[in-house]
């Protein structure tokens, strides 16, 4: 087993050095069970051998020797957070010597605070988008079966849904993305030419917020001889920011701010599933459920 970072290593696997540094020091009693690739105390990448604690055996040190060693230590083994006394040396965090659990809780709190600040930033971002002439785009592909050798084929069709800044659905088209000789495409898919025209009309002059492979759809349409030229200047950027990924799916996860309690990583929200539901997510980010916009749009002449 190979791990990419220390945070992924289970508690039952430790290095030879950690075994020796324990309050009741031990030595490996079995083979290397895993390795982890991470940075050492010098900041350089290194691969560390990991041994199973369950297979380790006590060193030759006697109880009196351990007591004398404990008296010589400059610092105790009690966590400055919870007071617990663990087997392994404590960890440094923000100037305190704490156990792994206290450091984990502290890091979760720091992430929660960072996400609180990020949520306020996303509210401004979403509110600004909803004040524009907007196209909220949801894209799904109909995949083709793999080739006999396991290679992927171009998609058979693509569904493109477009909602405006009020949540009103402007377009919902299933367009064929395979050539006329390719079987298996959905029977209700419109031709590439019709689909390209409908997509272009729905997006014309609107800033695009896209969830899904719209670029793959337009690329296939171009291959089939029906380009749907879209103004790049109207696309909402979806690259990765310095601090936070800024594609719409990542922004949604940051706004939800749900951390996995075990790992501290952001959980991925369930995808909205349609353009109007993605608009609802945007309205939530902006601080409104969007009900007023829906009611207004439903009025005669709205």
Beta strands, then each sheet from edge to edge (+ up, - down):
strand 1: 2-3
strand 2: 13-14
strand 3: 26-27
strand 4: 34-39
strand 5: 45-52
strand 6: 57-58
strand 7: 91-93
strand 8: 96-98
strand 9: 134-142
strand 10: 157-163
strand 11: 169-176
strand 12: 207-211
sheet 1: 1+ 4+ 5- 2+
sheet 2: 3+ 6-
sheet 3: 7+ 8-
sheet 4: 11+ 10- 9+ 12+
end
